[in-house]
Amino acid sequence: MKYIPVDDRISTTTAAIVIGKSESWVRWALQDHLVPFGESVRCRQRNGKLSHRYSYYINKYRLAEYASLPVKEIERVNREVKAERRKKRQQALARKDA
Protein backbone atom coordinates (compact mmCIF):
# COMPACT_ATOMS: atom_id res chain seq x y z
CA MET A 1 0.00 0.00 0.00
CA LYS A 2 1.32 3.42 -0.93
CA TYR A 3 1.93 5.91 1.90
CA ILE A 4 0.10 9.23 1.44
CA PRO A 5 1.76 12.23 3.12
CA VAL A 6 -0.47 13.97 5.67
CA ASP A 7 -0.53 17.20 3.64
CA ASP A 8 -1.96 15.37 0.62
CA ARG A 9 -4.80 13.64 2.45
CA ILE A 10 -8.28 14.93 1.75
CA SER A 11 -10.47 15.21 4.85
CA THR A 12 -14.16 14.40 5.05
CA THR A 13 -14.66 18.08 5.94
CA THR A 14 -13.09 19.13 2.63
CA ALA A 15 -15.21 16.66 0.68
CA ALA A 16 -18.36 17.92 2.42
CA ILE A 17 -17.58 21.54 1.56
CA VAL A 18 -16.76 20.71 -2.05
CA ILE A 19 -19.92 18.70 -2.76
CA GLY A 20 -22.23 20.79 -0.57
CA LYS A 21 -23.25 18.06 1.87
CA SER A 22 -22.71 17.60 5.60
CA GLU A 23 -19.61 15.91 6.91
CA SER A 24 -21.70 13.14 8.48
CA TRP A 25 -23.38 12.51 5.09
CA VAL A 26 -19.96 12.11 3.46
CA ARG A 27 -18.85 9.63 6.15
CA TRP A 28 -22.11 7.69 5.84
CA ALA A 29 -21.88 7.60 2.03
CA LEU A 30 -18.29 6.35 2.18
CA GLN A 31 -19.23 3.65 4.71
CA ASP A 32 -22.10 2.46 2.50
CA HIS A 33 -20.04 2.70 -0.73
CA LEU A 34 -22.49 5.17 -2.27
CA VAL A 35 -19.92 7.59 -3.68
CA PRO A 36 -17.12 6.79 -6.14
CA PHE A 37 -14.44 9.07 -4.70
CA GLY A 38 -13.28 7.20 -1.62
CA GLU A 39 -13.30 4.28 0.76
CA SER A 40 -13.86 3.65 4.44
CA VAL A 41 -12.35 0.92 6.56
CA ARG A 42 -13.68 -0.14 9.92
CA CYS A 43 -10.87 -0.13 12.48
CA ARG A 44 -10.01 -2.99 14.79
CA GLN A 45 -9.33 -2.83 18.50
CA ARG A 46 -6.16 -4.30 19.97
CA ASN A 47 -8.04 -7.47 20.91
CA GLY A 48 -8.95 -8.00 17.23
CA LYS A 49 -12.61 -7.11 17.54
CA LEU A 50 -14.12 -4.54 15.20
CA SER A 51 -14.32 -1.04 16.60
CA HIS A 52 -17.03 1.55 16.03
CA ARG A 53 -14.43 3.83 14.43
CA TYR A 54 -13.67 4.18 10.72
CA SER A 55 -10.72 5.41 8.73
CA TYR A 56 -11.42 7.24 5.46
CA TYR A 57 -9.52 7.63 2.19
CA ILE A 58 -10.69 10.22 -0.35
CA ASN A 59 -9.11 10.36 -3.78
CA LYS A 60 -8.78 14.02 -4.78
CA TYR A 61 -8.92 13.26 -8.51
CA ARG A 62 -12.15 11.27 -8.24
CA LEU A 63 -13.59 13.90 -5.88
CA ALA A 64 -12.75 16.61 -8.42
CA GLU A 65 -14.48 14.61 -11.16
CA TYR A 66 -17.52 13.94 -8.95
CA ALA A 67 -17.82 17.63 -8.02
CA SER A 68 -16.96 18.86 -11.55
CA LEU A 69 -14.17 21.03 -10.17
CA PRO A 70 -10.46 21.27 -10.99
CA VAL A 71 -8.08 19.37 -8.70
CA LYS A 72 -6.38 22.67 -7.81
CA GLU A 73 -9.67 23.88 -6.29
CA ILE A 74 -9.95 20.72 -4.16
CA GLU A 75 -6.36 21.24 -2.97
CA ARG A 76 -7.05 24.90 -2.16
CA VAL A 77 -10.13 24.07 -0.09
CA ASN A 78 -8.20 21.31 1.68
CA ARG A 79 -5.38 23.74 2.58
CA GLU A 80 -7.92 26.21 3.98
CA VAL A 81 -9.67 23.52 6.05
CA LYS A 82 -6.35 22.32 7.47
CA ALA A 83 -5.21 25.88 8.24
CA GLU A 84 -8.47 26.59 10.08
CA ARG A 85 -8.17 23.33 12.03
CA ARG A 86 -4.54 24.18 12.94
CA LYS A 87 -5.58 27.68 14.06
CA LYS A 88 -8.35 26.29 16.30
CA ARG A 89 -5.96 23.76 17.81
CA GLN A 90 -3.42 26.48 18.61
CA GLN A 91 -6.12 28.66 20.19
CA ALA A 92 -7.27 25.75 22.35
CA LEU A 93 -3.71 25.10 23.49
CA ALA A 94 -3.23 28.81 24.28
CA ARG A 95 -6.40 28.82 26.42
CA LYS A 96 -5.26 25.65 28.18
CA ASP A 97 -1.87 27.20 29.01
CA ALA A 98 -3.42 30.47 30.23
Buried (B, 14 or more C-beta within 10 A) or exposed (E): EEEEEEEEBBBBBBBBBBBEBEBEBBBBBBBEEEBEBBBBEEEEEEEEEEEEEBEBEBBBEBBBEBBEBEEEEBBEBBEEBBEEEEEEEEEEEEEEEE
